[in-house]
């Protein structure tokens, strides 16, 4: 494509009031826009009707990562000045890579305190992108201390405090390590998953720990110059076999969320065979990409010019996606992490 792909190619008008600030009372009562990726046809439904669009033999791929309450508010020892740490990645033991604010006050050697000293931290060094390596000290079990003191690191576009921590967690969240929820999965309840299994839909679980980079805006006008963040994933032998068997039987692989999509696409070879294992992926999917394993996608409504709307456009075509988004705006769908869902078939 001459001149490459431009960030502005993925722009659409999004009224700010359509960014959902709170989760709905009932997970499955979100709306569901169904987009036929071949024709561009759109229809409007409620999420609990998802079963109508899935067939016996289809395999739903879900990301069972668990969000950690990674946002810590505390103070600098000695001065009492406010400081905020966001845990990004455990490097080893009690050493974490974090985002520290205000950065210029968090030089190596600085000591921090959280929860009246229940948790203490020392800044060790500054690493790439200005992140800080810190070492924590505490009594007891780190996860329990964090659960007491930490807050859910909601995306910057959500300005209200979350009343119930569990609402930013899927019902099948299992492996701790994410700084953000795989939000397409928030619409499922145990009952809905049970109903799908009873219908003959298979459930396969992968793990991809979602980093905050997922919200990082694309700054370069030429999309191909965007540096994609790296995230850790894991696929078991059992999951890989289930996906490959589903493909071999001619049934569909339906990914729940862009994170599940990126996980299986990273682990698939050119023949579409998904291999078990773990690793780091910085796969960036945009129009022109040929999907190797995925057939359909359940995803939320993303922000203009984001890498996420580029991924959806790779699957359904930019014109179809932008037309569907314009329709969603007209119909006052709720956007982003706590918003409504879209099924691309």
N, C-alpha and C positions, 0 to 999 in steps of 0.2 A: 504494500500500500504506500503510495508515494507520500512523502512528508510525515509518515508515521501517524500515530493515533494521538489525538489531542484530549487533554483533560476536559476541555469545554464541550467535547462531543458527548459527555455524560452528564451534562448539566440539565436540571429541570427546576422549575419554581416550586419550592416547598414552604408553605406558610408555617411559621414557627409553632403555631398552636397545634399543628398536627403531630408534633413530636410527643409521643405519650410520656407522661411524667410518672404515672403509677401503673402497676399491673392491674388487670381486671380481677374482680372478685373470683370468678370461675375461669380456670385456665382454658378450658375448651370452648369458651364462648366468644373468643376472638373471631373476627371475620376472616374469611379465606377467599382470596382472589385466585381463580384457576386460569392459567395462561397456556394455551396450546401453542407450543413453540414453532410448529410448522405453519399454521394459518394466522397466528397472532390473535385468534379469538379469545375473548375474556368472558368469564362468568363469575357471579358473586354467590358466596356460600358462607356457612359458619364452620369453624374449624372442626367441630365434632362430626361433620359430614365427610371428613377426610376418607373414611372407610369406603365411601361410594366410589372413590377414584382409584382405590388400590385393589389388586386382584390376588386371589389365592396364588401362592408361589412367588409373589414379589418379595423382595428383601429390603427392609427398612434399615438403613445404617445410621446409628445414633452415637453421638460423642458423649461418653460417660465421665468426662473430666468434671472435677468439682472445684468451684470457685473458693479461694481462701479469702477470709476477711482481711485483705492485704493492705488496707489503708490505716496507718497508725498516726495518731495525733499526739504530740508530746512537746517536750521542751528541751532546750540546750541546758546542760548542767552548768551551774555557775551564773548564767545570765537569766534563766527562766524564759528566754525568748521562745515563741512558738515555732514548732518545726513539724513538718509532715513527711512521712516516709511511705512510699508505695513499694511493696515487695514485688519484684519482677521475676526473679529466678533464684532458686537455691543453688549456690555454687558448690558448697561442701559443708556438711555439719551445720554449724550455726552461722556460716558466712553466706550472706545474700547479696545479690545485685539489686539495687533499689533506685528509685527516682526520689531525690531529696529536694524539698522546698523549704525555705529559700536556699538555692544551691550555693550561692557565694558565701553563706555562713556555715556551710557544711564541709569544711576543709578536713583533710586527713588529720586524725588526732582528736577531732571534736567528739565530745561525749554527749549522748542524748539519753533522756529518761521518759518512759511512758507509764501511765497508770501509777503515778506516785512511786516509781522505782521498781514496780513488779517486773518490768522489762527494761533492760538497759542496752544501749548500743554504742559502739565506737566506730567512727568512720575510718576505714583503712586506706582506701585510695579512690581516685577518680578514674573511671574507665571510659570506653567509647560512648559517644553521644552524651557525655556529661553525667552518666549514671555513677552512683557511688557504691563501692563494696563496703558492707558493714558487718561487724561481728556482734551478735546478740549474746547477752548473758541474762540468766533467769533461774528461778527454782522450778523444778517439776518438768512438765512436758510442754514443749514449745507450742504445739498445736492448740493445747488447752488455754495457754496464756493468750495466744493470738485470738482465739475464739472469744475470750473475755474482753479484750481491749480493742481488737480490730474492727473496722467497718468494711462493708462491701464496697469495692472500688468501682462505683457506678460510672458509666461513660460521662464525659464532660457535658454532654447535651442534656443530661438528666439532672435537674437542679434540686429536686426534692429529696429529703432523706427517706430511705426505705424503712417502712414500719416493721416488716417481717423479713429477716435475712433469707429465709427459705424461698421467698418468691423470686430471688435472683439465682435460683438453683433449679436444675431439672429434677424431676422426681426420681430419675435413675442415676443421678450424679454419684460417683463412686471414688475416683482417684483424685486426691487433692493436688492442685498445682496451677490452677488458672487464675489470671488477674481479671478475667471477664467471662461472662456466661456464654455458652453456645446457644444463643437466644431462640433459634427456631424450635429448639426442644422444649422451651418453657410452656408450649401449648398442650403438651401431653399430660394425661393423668394415668395412674396405674390402671384405672378402669378402661380408658380408651385403648391403652396398649394391649390389655387383656382381650378386648373386643376384636382388635386387629389380628391377634394371634389365633383367636377362635375362628376367624374368617380364613385362616391359612396363610397370613402374611408372616414372614420370618423376621426376627429381630436380630441384628448383628451389632455388636458394640465395638467401637474403636475409641482410642483415647488421643486427643490432641489438646495440649495445654495452651489455652488461648492467651496470647500476650496483649499488652495494651497497645502494641503496634498496630493491632487490628483497627484502632480508631485513628491512627496517624493519617492526617490528610495528605493527599498527593500534592506535592508542591510544584513539581516540574510540569510545565505545559505539555511537553512530550512525555506521554504516559510511560514509554519504554525506558525512560531514565529514572523512574521511581525505584528506589531501593526497598525491596520487600523485606519485612522483618522475618526472623527465623523462629519457628516454634517446634517443640518436641512432640513426637507422636509415637504411638505403639499400636501394633496390630497383632493379635494372637493368631496362632495357627488355626484355631477353631473358626475364628471370624473370617480369615482369608479363605478357608475351605468352603464356608457357607456362601460367601460372595461368588466364588468361582463356580460352585455347583449351580447356583441360581442362574448365572450367565449361561452355563452349558445347557441348562434346561430351557433356555429361551425366555426366562422371566426377567423382570426389570429390577435394577438396583436403584432404589430411591434414597437419596441422601437427605438426612435431616440437618440442614444448615450448611453454610459455606465451609465450616471447619471439617465436618465429616467428608465433604466433597474434596477438599484439599488433601485430606489424609489419604483417601483411597487412590486419588489420582497420583499422589507422590509415590505410592507403593505399587502401582500397576506398571507392568512392562508394556511394550508396544503392541503386544497381542491382547492386552486388556486383562491379563492374569495378575491378580493381586497377591503380593508376596508378604508373608508374615515378617515381623521384625520391628525394630524401633530406630529412630533417627531424628534428625532435625530437618525440617522442610522450610524452604523459603519460596515455594512454588507461587508464581504470580499468573493467574488465569485471566485472560482478556480476550476480546474477539479475535478469531483466527485460531484459537486453541482447539485441538481435536480431543474430545473426551475419550478416555480409554476404558473406563469402568462404569461411569455414572450414566443412568438413563433418564432420571427425573430428580427434581430438587424441591424440597420444602424449605422456604427461607422467609425471613422477615423483610420489611420494606426498608431499604438502606438510604443513606444520605446522598445528595447530589455529588458527583465527581469522586466517589469513594471507590476503592479497589473492589468493594463488595458488589456494587452495581455493575462494575466491569465484568466480574465473574458471571453474574446472572446474564449479562449481555452476550457473553461467550457462548452460553447455552441456548438462548432463545433469540439472539439477534438484537442488536441495539435498537432498531426502529420499533420492533415489537415490545421490547421492555419499556422504552420511553413512552410509548403510546399507553401501555398498561399502567405505568406510573401516573401519567396525566389523568387517566380514568380514576385511579385510586385517590388522587388529590381531589378531583371533582366530587367523588363519593364520600369524601371525608374519612378515608381510612386512617388508622392510627399508625404512625411510623416509628421505626427504630426498635430498641431493645425490648420495650414493654408493649410494642404495638401489635398490629395484625400480621397475618401470614399470607404467603403466596405459594402456590404449587405450580411448578413449571413442568409440564408433561410433554 
